[in-house]
Amino acid sequence: MLKAYKYRIYPNQQQALAFEQHFGCVRFVYNWALALQKRYYAMFGKSLSRTRI
């Protein structure tokens, strides 16, 4: 049986700013990796795997 818990947080201004900066970096890295995968597929017709550099 799976259970889920939801928690609500109430960060102060400094913590909220840290969250925004962190998730902004995460979004940048995700979009960068996605663009890299698309370029690789367009050039070679293969998917980019974690083991292939």
Rosetta blueprint (number, residue, H / E / L):
1 M L
2 L L
3 K L
4 A L
5 Y L
6 K L
7 Y L
8 R L
9 I L
10 Y L
11 P L
12 N L
13 Q H
14 Q H
15 Q H
16 A H
17 L H
18 A H
19 F H
20 E H
21 Q H
22 H H
23 F H
24 G H
25 C H
26 V H
27 R H
28 F H
29 V H
30 Y H
31 N H
32 W H
33 A H
34 L H
35 A H
36 L H
37 Q H
38 K H
39 R H
40 Y H
41 Y H
42 A H
43 M H
44 F H
45 G L
46 K L
47 S L
48 L L
49 S L
50 R L
51 T L
52 R L
53 I L
